Amino acid sequence: MRPLLTKARFCQGCWQQMHVPIPIRGPLSLPFRVVGIKISQMHPNLCTICETMFTRVMRAKQKVIPATVLFADLRGYTELSEKAEGLEIADLLNGFYDECAAAVWECDGIINKFIGDAVLAIFNFPMMRDDHVERAVQAGMDIQRRWAERQKSLSLDSIVGPMRVGVGIHTGRTSIGEVGRSYRDFTVVGPVVNMASRIQNVARMGEVLVSEEVYRQVDRLFPGAPAREATLKGIEKPVKTYVLAA
């Protein structure tokens, strides 16, 4: 059964990171909206302070934290973009983004980036959760379920065949914060992100493929999950991964 997203009255990130109650809903939020503080696009229970004032809030440009990173990629999008009408493509991509966002938000992750036909999500910041690895896996499974349901309403199979999603997940200590000078951006960087991206690249359509580090923390939920050695771009030795099934 899917978790339900409860809409908070105060920013959960500001409360956890600074212990400051920033209203994002209700009458108390109106003065904050006037000065440009509103609900973040990364998660509906965060405010824009969490994404635009990282250095001020954390008193550092970068912070190293344990985090879980999820990449989800819509397979077949490039082929479809060459054959379908622009509005059809836009509707498809928006639907994919919506399903990914809903799944990630319900597990208290944030949508950090929409990258063409892919989504980058982060778990354990700014809303800290001890079970962030499990939450990321739950989100990945839910993305697959949601997209399978959404695709039933589409009429594009005759153009490119069934479109599926590949999901890759990795966890570890990583650097999160502001990058860039002339153009500041809030994101996560480092080997954990690179590994998650490369695992997603080799995930087959409809799979949630996770690293060994992830599987160690969720093996009780997926006993006997099939292991697969993967050759990843830029990594010398094959990496052990696991295929998770709903």
C-alpha positions, 0 to 999 in steps of 0.5 A: 500500500502506498504511503500518503503524503501529509501536507505540512504547515511548516517547512520540514527542512528549515525545522530539522536543519535550523529549528526555525518554523517557517510557515508554508501553508495557512494565513501565517505563510502570507507574509513570507510569500510577500518576500518570496519565500514559498513552497519549494518545487523540490518537495511540497513540504519544503520552502525555497529557503532550503534550495536557494540559501544553502550556504546561509542555512548550513554555514557552509557551501558544501556538506558531506552527509549519508544520502541515497541517490535515485535516478529514473530514466524513461526508455524509448523517449528519444525514438518517440521524439522523432516520431510523435507530435510535440504536444504528445511528447510534452504530455508524456514527459510531464506525466513521467515527471508527475509520477516520479515526483509523487512517488519520491515525495511520498517517501520524503525524498526531493526531486533535485533535477529533471534532466531531459527524460531522466529524474534525479532524486535525493533522500536524507536531505534536508529532511533527515530519515534514518531509513532513507535507503528503504525509502528510496527503494520504495520510491523506485518501486512506486515509480515503476508501478505508477508508470505502468498504470499511467501507460495504460492511458497512453496511445503511443504503443503503436508508434514506438512500442511499450515505454518503460522506466529504468531505475538505479539507486546507490547510497553512501556519504556524499557532498551536497550543497551549492555548486558554481559561482556565476550561476549557483545551483543546489545539488549533490555531487561525487562518487555516489551520484556517479554510481547511481547514474551508471547503475541506472544506465544498465538497468533494464526496462521496468527494473529497479537496480540497486548497488550492493550497499543498498541491498544490504540494507533492504535484503530483508524486504527482498530476500533472494533478489537476483544478483547481477555483475554490471560493467559500468562506464568509467569504473574498472571492475564489474560492480555487483548489483541486485534486481528488485521486484515488487 
